[in-house]
Every structure is written in C-alpha cells, then in structure tokens.
Amino acid sequence: MAEKPHINLVFIGHVDHGKSTLVGRLLYDL
C-alpha cells in the first residue's frame, strides 16, 4: 500500500512534465 502513492506521484509528475513540454513547444511554434 505504501508504494501506490509514490507511483501516483511519479505518474502525475510525468504527465505534468509532458504537458509543460507540449505547452512549451506550442508557444515556441507560435
């Protein structure tokens, strides 16, 4: 059970990083 929050945190962090990169690329393209 102690592993689940850690996995969720890593997953959320990975998604956040992907969104930040996507937004950065969109702004860069503009």
C-alpha positions in Angstrom: 0.0 0.0 0.0 2.9 2.3 0.7 4.0 2.0 -2.9 0.8 3.3 -4.5 1.0 7.0 -3.5 4.6 7.0 -4.8 3.6 5.5 -8.1 0.8 8.0 -8.4 3.1 10.9 -7.6 5.6 9.8 -10.3 2.8 9.3 -12.8 1.3 12.7 -12.1 4.8 14.3 -12.3 5.4 12.6 -15.6 2.1 13.8 -17.0 2.8 17.3 -15.7 6.2 17.3 -17.4 4.6 16.1 -20.7 2.0 18.9 -20.5 4.7 21.5 -19.8 6.8 20.3 -22.7 3.8 20.3 -25.0 2.8 23.9 -24.0 6.4 25.0 -24.4 6.5 23.5 -27.9 3.2 25.2 -28.8 4.4 28.6 -27.6 7.7 28.1 -29.4 6.0 27.2 -32.6 3.9 30.4 -32.3 
